[in-house]
Amino acid sequence: MNRSARISFKTGRLILLTTLILFVSCKDTTIRNPLAPSAVGTPWEVLVVLDKDYWNTAAGESIFSLLDEDVPGLPQPEPRFVISRCDDDEFTGILKPVRNIIQIEISNKYIEPKLHFSQDQWASNQYVLKIVAPDEELFVFFIEKNAEMITGYFELAERERALQYIRKSHNRQFSEKIYQQFGFKVLVPGFMKLSKEAENFFWASNYQNKKRQDMVVYTYPYTDKNTFTPEYLNAKRDSVMKKNIPGGPAGSYMSTQTIDPPVFTSLNIKGKYAAEIRGLWEIKGDMMGGPFVSLTRLDEVNQRVVTVEVFVYAPEENKRNILRHNEAALYSLELPGEFEIESEEQNKK
């Protein structure tokens, strides 16, 4: 399959996706068995259970192509998921604990296509999606209509797994530094060992040569109603990075690569507007570059804009898993007024 770059500005509907997934997941979730085995498999691997007669038909192509789409904002083509497949008859005990499973059944016993979400069905920390349809034509149409819902379900699953790990292993010292400097909370991955603090800016890094992983936090006053636009946020990023992240050679600095424009996605987090940007960074005056993901939210209490970002430099490796794992930390961000409410709710329990 051709995986040519398809990077462009777009808006997203993640709040709709998240709300529907959480609603359906809670509704259909299997009661957790405390004796169930842990889910197995690698991050971003999905097992598709489908009658092999459909593998090379429009039905198979529709689901496999969806899962095989490129991850936006990476320098080299990498698919959203690693796909494994098996026939219905092969889906036995040894495969049932896989972490991400899509079960597909096309049969005239169904009146209409439907999605059924469940968690922990055969293993703990497992996410399962069953898709049913009365015929192949309706199945293909249904997949196209619900593509964002399907991929989003497993993307959110992997993000939550990464967050579970980060919560246990994060760098508590750096997270506390951020809280003391800015008054909000965010988890810094535990492998980041060096940090730099400047005015309204924090930078943490593992500071490795071949597998460099960094996280930055910065804020600025909210003074413009056009702040949450691709143009404004990209320009602000470039000005902040130029000031705070120099390259090796004298006069070099970090900038956003513009040949492949970043992907802008509007979000709604905890009922508030936010923006996610995926793109490529480069060092002006040097040969370094790689992917980044940023999350920008409005701190209403202090009337300031908050951006948290992770970026990666790993020229000899695929970057999807590294970046996806680190970007989960961005969604640990708790602004003033949010963690106080969470603490009050926990005290009531």
C-alpha positions as CSV (number, residue, x, y, z in Angstrom):
1,M,0.0,0.0,0.0
2,N,1.2,3.5,-0.9
3,R,2.0,5.4,2.3
4,S,2.8,8.8,0.8
5,A,2.6,11.7,3.2
6,R,-0.9,13.0,3.7
7,I,-0.1,15.9,6.2
8,S,-2.5,18.8,6.1
9,F,-4.4,21.2,8.4
10,K,-7.6,19.8,9.6
11,T,-10.1,20.0,12.5
12,G,-11.1,17.1,14.6
13,R,-14.1,15.9,16.6
14,L,-12.3,14.2,19.4
15,I,-14.8,15.3,22.0
16,L,-17.6,13.5,20.1
17,L,-15.4,10.5,19.7
18,T,-14.3,10.4,23.3
19,T,-17.8,10.9,24.7
20,L,-19.3,8.2,22.5
21,I,-16.5,5.7,23.3
22,L,-16.7,6.3,27.0
23,F,-20.5,6.0,27.0
24,V,-20.6,2.8,24.9
25,S,-17.6,1.3,26.7
26,C,-19.2,1.8,30.1
27,K,-22.4,0.4,28.8
28,D,-20.9,-2.7,27.2
29,T,-17.9,-3.3,29.5
30,T,-17.6,-6.8,30.7
31,I,-17.3,-7.2,34.5
32,R,-13.6,-7.6,35.3
33,N,-12.4,-11.0,36.4
34,P,-9.7,-10.6,39.0
35,L,-8.2,-13.9,38.0
36,A,-8.0,-13.0,34.3
37,P,-4.6,-12.9,32.7
38,S,-3.0,-9.7,31.6
39,A,-3.5,-8.6,28.0
40,V,-0.6,-9.6,25.7
41,G,0.9,-8.1,22.6
42,T,2.9,-5.0,21.7
43,P,1.7,-1.4,21.7
44,W,-0.4,-0.5,18.6
45,E,-1.0,-4.1,17.6
46,V,-4.5,-5.0,16.6
47,L,-5.8,-8.5,15.9
48,V,-8.6,-8.6,13.3
49,V,-10.8,-11.7,13.6
50,L,-12.6,-12.1,10.3
51,D,-13.7,-15.0,8.1
52,K,-10.8,-15.6,5.7
53,D,-13.3,-15.5,2.8
54,Y,-13.5,-11.8,3.3
55,W,-9.8,-11.0,3.7
56,N,-9.3,-10.1,0.0
57,T,-12.7,-8.6,-0.6
58,A,-14.0,-5.0,-0.2
59,A,-14.9,-5.8,3.4
60,G,-11.4,-6.9,4.3
61,E,-9.8,-4.1,2.4
62,S,-11.9,-1.5,4.1
63,I,-10.9,-2.5,7.6
64,F,-7.2,-3.3,6.8
65,S,-6.8,-0.1,4.9
66,L,-8.2,1.9,7.7
67,L,-5.9,0.4,10.3
68,D,-2.9,0.7,7.9
69,E,-3.3,4.5,7.3
70,D,-0.2,6.6,8.0
71,V,0.2,8.3,11.4
72,P,0.1,12.0,10.6
73,G,3.1,14.2,11.4
74,L,5.9,11.6,11.2
75,P,9.0,12.1,8.9
76,Q,8.7,8.6,7.4
77,P,5.5,6.6,6.7
78,E,4.4,4.5,9.6
79,P,1.0,2.8,9.9
80,R,-1.4,3.6,12.7
81,F,-1.5,0.0,13.8
82,V,0.4,-3.3,13.4
83,I,-2.2,-5.6,12.0
84,S,-2.5,-9.3,12.8
85,R,-5.4,-11.4,11.4
86,C,-7.0,-14.7,12.0
87,D,-10.0,-16.7,10.7
88,D,-13.0,-17.1,13.0
89,D,-12.0,-20.8,13.5
90,E,-8.5,-19.8,14.6
91,F,-9.6,-17.5,17.3
92,T,-9.0,-19.8,20.3
93,G,-7.7,-19.5,23.8
94,I,-4.1,-18.6,22.9
95,L,-5.3,-15.5,20.9
96,K,-8.1,-14.3,23.2
97,P,-5.8,-12.4,25.6
98,V,-4.4,-10.1,22.8
99,R,-4.6,-6.4,24.0
100,N,-6.6,-5.0,21.0
101,I,-9.1,-7.1,19.1
102,I,-11.6,-6.3,16.3
103,Q,-14.1,-9.1,15.8
104,I,-16.1,-8.9,12.6
105,E,-19.2,-10.8,11.7
106,I,-21.1,-10.3,8.4
107,S,-24.3,-12.3,8.4
108,N,-27.9,-11.8,7.3
109,K,-29.0,-12.6,10.9
110,Y,-28.3,-8.9,11.6
111,I,-30.7,-6.2,10.7
112,E,-28.2,-3.3,10.6
113,P,-24.5,-2.6,11.2
114,K,-23.5,-2.0,14.8
115,L,-20.4,-1.4,16.9
116,H,-20.1,-3.2,20.3
117,F,-17.3,-2.0,22.6
118,S,-16.0,-4.0,25.6
119,Q,-13.1,-4.0,28.0
120,D,-11.4,-6.9,29.8
121,Q,-13.4,-9.5,28.1
122,W,-10.7,-12.2,28.1
123,A,-7.9,-10.4,29.8
124,S,-7.3,-7.4,32.0
125,N,-6.4,-4.1,30.3
126,Q,-7.9,-5.5,27.0
127,Y,-10.0,-3.5,24.5
128,V,-12.3,-5.4,22.2
129,L,-14.5,-4.0,19.4
130,K,-17.1,-6.2,17.6
131,I,-18.5,-5.0,14.3
132,V,-21.5,-6.7,12.9
133,A,-23.4,-6.1,9.6
134,P,-26.0,-7.9,7.5
135,D,-24.0,-7.8,4.3
136,E,-20.6,-6.8,2.8
137,E,-21.9,-3.6,1.1
138,L,-23.4,-2.2,4.3
139,F,-20.3,-3.2,6.2
140,V,-18.0,-1.3,3.9
141,F,-20.2,1.8,4.1
142,F,-20.4,1.5,7.9
143,I,-16.6,1.3,8.2
144,E,-16.2,4.5,6.2
145,K,-18.8,6.3,8.2
146,N,-17.3,5.2,11.6
147,A,-13.6,5.3,10.7
148,E,-12.7,7.9,13.3
149,M,-14.7,6.1,16.0
150,I,-12.9,2.8,15.2
151,T,-9.3,4.0,15.2
152,G,-10.0,6.4,18.0
153,Y,-11.1,3.7,20.3
154,F,-7.8,1.9,20.1
155,E,-5.8,5.1,20.1
156,L,-7.4,6.1,23.4
157,A,-6.8,2.6,24.7
158,E,-3.1,2.8,24.0
159,R,-2.9,6.3,25.4
160,E,-4.5,5.1,28.6
161,R,-2.1,2.2,28.9
162,A,0.8,4.6,28.4
163,L,-0.6,6.9,31.0
164,Q,-0.9,4.0,33.5
165,Y,2.8,3.4,33.1
166,I,3.8,7.1,33.2
167,R,1.8,7.6,36.4
168,K,3.8,4.9,38.1
169,S,7.2,5.9,36.7
170,H,7.2,9.6,36.1
171,N,9.9,12.0,37.3
172,R,8.4,13.3,40.4
173,Q,11.0,16.0,40.9
174,F,10.4,17.5,37.5
175,S,6.6,17.3,37.8
176,E,7.0,19.2,41.1
177,K,9.2,21.8,39.5
178,I,6.5,22.4,36.9
179,Y,3.9,22.8,39.6
180,Q,6.0,25.2,41.6
181,Q,6.8,27.3,38.6
182,F,3.4,27.4,36.8
183,G,0.8,26.3,39.4
184,F,-0.5,23.4,37.3
185,K,0.2,19.7,37.1
186,V,1.6,17.5,34.3
187,L,3.5,14.2,34.5
188,V,7.1,14.2,33.1
189,P,8.2,10.7,31.8
190,G,10.6,9.2,34.2
191,F,13.5,8.6,31.8
192,M,14.0,12.4,31.4
193,K,17.0,13.3,33.6
194,L,18.0,16.9,32.7
195,S,15.9,20.1,32.9
196,K,16.2,23.8,32.1
197,E,14.0,26.5,33.5
198,A,13.5,30.0,32.0
199,E,10.8,32.6,32.2
200,N,7.4,30.9,31.5
201,F,9.4,28.0,30.1
202,F,10.4,24.5,31.3
203,W,12.4,21.9,29.3
204,A,13.1,18.3,30.3
205,S,15.2,15.8,28.3
206,N,16.8,12.4,28.4
207,Y,19.7,14.1,26.5
208,Q,20.7,11.1,24.4
209,N,22.4,11.4,21.1
210,K,20.6,8.8,19.0
211,K,17.3,8.5,20.8
212,R,16.7,12.0,22.1
213,Q,13.3,12.6,23.8
214,D,12.3,15.9,25.2
215,M,9.3,17.7,26.8
216,V,8.7,21.4,27.0
217,V,6.1,23.5,28.9
218,Y,5.5,27.1,28.2
219,T,2.8,29.8,28.9
220,Y,1.9,33.2,27.7
221,P,-1.0,35.7,28.3
222,Y,-4.3,35.1,26.6
223,T,-4.9,38.4,24.8
224,D,-6.1,37.4,21.4
225,K,-9.3,35.6,20.5
226,N,-7.5,34.2,17.4
227,T,-5.0,32.4,19.7
228,F,-6.4,28.9,19.0
229,T,-5.7,28.9,15.3
230,P,-2.9,27.0,13.4
231,E,-1.3,30.2,12.3
232,Y,-1.1,31.8,15.7
233,L,0.0,28.7,17.6
234,N,2.7,27.8,15.0
235,A,4.1,31.3,15.0
236,K,4.1,31.4,18.9
237,R,5.8,28.0,18.9
238,D,8.6,29.2,16.6
239,S,9.2,32.3,18.7
240,V,9.4,30.4,22.0
241,M,11.6,27.6,20.6
242,K,14.0,30.1,18.9
243,K,14.4,31.9,22.2
244,N,14.8,28.8,24.4
245,I,16.2,25.9,22.3
246,P,19.4,26.6,20.5
247,G,21.1,24.1,18.2
248,G,24.7,23.0,18.3
249,P,26.3,25.5,15.8
250,A,26.3,29.2,16.8
251,G,23.1,30.9,15.7
252,S,21.1,27.7,15.1
253,Y,17.7,27.2,16.7
254,M,14.6,25.0,16.6
255,S,11.8,25.8,14.2
256,T,8.7,24.2,12.7
257,Q,9.2,22.6,9.4
258,T,6.8,24.1,6.8
259,I,7.3,21.9,3.8
260,D,4.8,19.4,5.3
261,P,2.4,21.7,7.2
262,P,1.6,20.5,10.8
263,V,-1.7,18.8,11.5
264,F,-4.0,21.0,13.6
265,T,-6.8,19.3,15.5
266,S,-9.4,21.1,17.6
267,L,-10.3,19.3,20.8
268,N,-12.6,19.6,23.8
269,I,-11.0,18.5,27.0
270,K,-13.0,18.6,30.2
271,G,-15.6,20.7,28.5
272,K,-13.0,23.3,27.4
273,Y,-11.5,24.1,24.0
274,A,-8.0,22.9,23.3
275,A,-5.8,22.3,20.3
276,E,-3.4,19.5,19.3
277,I,-0.7,20.0,16.7
278,R,1.4,17.3,15.1
279,G,4.3,18.2,12.9
280,L,8.0,18.1,12.2
281,W,10.6,20.3,13.8
282,E,14.1,21.1,12.5
283,I,17.1,23.0,13.7
284,K,17.8,26.0,11.5
285,G,21.5,26.0,10.7
286,D,22.0,22.3,11.5
287,M,20.9,18.9,10.2
288,M,18.7,17.8,13.1
289,G,15.0,17.2,12.9
290,G,12.1,15.0,13.9
291,P,8.4,14.8,14.9
292,F,6.6,16.7,17.7
293,V,3.2,16.8,19.3
294,S,1.8,19.7,21.3
295,L,-1.3,20.2,23.3
296,T,-2.5,23.8,24.0
297,R,-5.2,24.7,26.5
298,L,-6.6,27.9,28.1
299,D,-6.0,28.4,31.8
300,E,-9.1,30.4,32.5
301,V,-8.2,31.1,36.2
302,N,-5.0,32.9,35.2
303,Q,-6.0,34.0,31.7
304,R,-3.0,32.4,30.1
305,V,-2.3,29.9,27.3
306,V,-0.6,26.7,28.3
307,T,1.3,24.5,25.9
308,V,2.9,21.2,26.7
309,E,4.9,19.5,23.9
310,V,7.0,16.4,23.3
311,F,9.5,15.9,20.5
312,V,11.8,13.2,19.4
313,Y,15.1,12.9,17.6
314,A,15.8,9.3,16.6
315,P,17.3,9.3,13.1
316,E,17.9,5.5,12.9
317,E,14.6,4.3,14.3
318,N,10.9,4.3,13.7
319,K,9.3,7.0,15.8
320,R,5.6,6.1,16.1
321,N,5.8,4.2,19.4
322,I,8.3,6.5,21.0
323,L,6.2,9.6,20.2
324,R,2.9,8.1,20.9
325,H,4.1,6.9,24.4
326,N,5.4,10.3,25.3
327,E,2.5,12.3,24.0
328,A,0.3,10.4,26.5
329,A,1.9,12.5,29.2
330,L,0.5,15.7,27.6
331,Y,-3.0,14.5,28.5
332,S,-2.1,14.3,32.2
333,L,-2.2,18.1,32.2
334,E,-4.4,19.5,35.0
335,L,-5.0,23.2,35.1
336,P,-5.8,25.3,38.2
337,G,-9.3,24.5,39.3
338,E,-9.2,20.9,37.9
339,F,-7.0,19.1,40.3
340,E,-8.7,20.8,43.3
341,I,-12.0,19.4,42.1
342,E,-10.5,16.0,41.6
343,S,-9.1,16.0,45.1
344,E,-12.4,17.0,46.6
345,E,-14.2,14.2,44.8
346,Q,-11.6,11.7,46.1
347,N,-12.1,12.9,49.6
348,K,-15.8,12.3,49.4
349,K,-15.3,8.6,48.5
